[in-house]
């Protein structure tokens, strides 16, 4: 009896044939067969970041390879597939769930943002922030995601724009508002929307700036980073929430 080659050797041989071997010569991309990972069991290797939805009890893991794995209840686990035209998103750097909406927002190297439809196990859309993304915050019961960038900007992503795919809002807020005398913009490190007032957001930059902001008016309500130093705060600061 002939001895069958091991599965790994068979797959390597098949990949050479369909992608780079004699059979593939003369074929266009529509006629070739491309191998891709569609099923994965267990915890992914090279994990870089995680996100958790406490309502649906979902745990997402982003990897250096750009993959996203979601774990649910009773041993349920799924590998999400991008399936979008264009370049595959790179390593995952930040991620956050829109709680109880089955939407996952992931940031990737190169300023790419992917919005995932978790039940469908696929990406809904991929956007470009043009700058490296340093933090992602999706408040509970909100249809918006707040994106912090390496150049000090806070971007707002509308997850439910009504009939269209997710889009970046025209609203932006920069580091120059809170530190106009700075030589260059510091990166945004953390964002947290007030649970008591959705018009206020706490923002922290890499140079130590920490302020409570009024989003609609783009005004500083309280400057924590200066209140305990020089004692300089707005004339009539609002009570922090």
Secondary structure by P-SEA (a helix, b strand, c coil): ccccccaaaaaaaaaaaacccccccccccccbbbbbbcccccccccccccccccccbbbbbbccccbbbbbbccbbbbbbbcccccccccccccccccccccbbbbbcccbbbbbbbccccccccccccccccccccccccccbbbbbcccbbbbbbbcccccccccccccccccccccccccccccccccccccccccbbbbbcccbbbbbbbccccccccccccccccccccccccccc
